[in-house]
Amino acid sequence: MKPKVFVSQPVSQEVKDYLAQYCDFKVWDQKVPIKREDLLQEIGDVDGLITSGRRITENLLNHAPNLKVVSNISVGYNNFDLEAMKSRNVIGTNTPGVLDETVADLAFGLILASARRIAELDKIVKDGKWEPTSGDDCFVGVDVYGATLGIIGMGRIGEAIARRARLGFNMDVLYYNRNRKPDAEEKLGVKYSDLDSLLQQSDFVLLMTPLTPETEKMIGEKEFKLMKKSAIFINVSRGQTIDEEALTAALENKEIHAAALDVFEQEPVNKDNPLLKMPNVVTTPHIGSASRKTTDAMAMKAATNMVAALLGEEPENRVI
């Protein structure tokens, strides 16, 4: 008898065809995300769950007594209750690697959009408010080429961003990381820095750390005050890695120049969040890996991880 698997979001036909070789599976194919109560009903007798960011809690595990594997369609796995999963010998996997270049594209897009005020000025044109001014000073932005980029978190994605910055825009790149990266320094010409110095020297500060107890709210009031008043802050990591109230205050008090955010403390973001009212804040809805090619590749990697674990083999991307 084939193991049973539930996939909590739409996936490509290629992924379905692959799973069909090894599993009896069911896919939530609706565009509307599955409700928590419906998910709990679907997993009552499954051996495997493929999902993206759904919280794997003690309560969920109680509803899935046969569950052996949870395969995340994500690099992050802060949705896993690691202790609860360990206590039940439930394997957890993720999907690193396949999304590096796509996330790096978005990160650099946010750098350019915030520096050159692309979203703000797009709205001015579309709202019919493009009025001639002396020298068009009200449309002036910030140069990216030749500026200093500070990257906090030099993993694979950080290196991909640094490569774009160094080779494409001749930027000086500083980085702060838990472990120093001599290979990246030699290959890309990036420079290691302590966090305070990076914040003080960078024209653009880009946060790319995973969410861990150590990185939760690692950028707050103190860190924003260390930045240049002309600095632009970009977050493509997780919303909980920054103190949003401190960021709001830093922008309101003109302690930093602008921000670009793909992630928020609460997602979907609260419509009353004051950051949404600021023209110098570029916002996107957590779309770092959201290209068709990459999302399909992530789902396939999640499927291969799932199948390997259910067949008793070691999955390539096991995190627990």
Secondary structure, 3 states (H helix, E strand, C coil): CCCEEEECCCCCHHHHHHHHCCCEEEECCCCCCCCHHHHHHHCCCCCEEEECCCCECHHHHHCCCCCCEEEECCCCCCCECHHHHHHCCCEEECCCCCCHHHHHHHHHHHHHHHHCCHHHHHHHHHCCCCCCCHHHHHHCCCCCCCCEEEEECCCHHHHHHHHHHHHHHCCEEEEECCCCCHHHHHHHCCEECCHHHHHHHCCEEEECCCCCCCCCCCECHHHHHHCCCCCEEEECCCHHHECHHHHHHHHHCCCCCEEEECCCCCCCCCCCCHHHHCCCEEECCCCCCCCHHHHHHHHHHHHHHHHHHHCCCCCCCECC
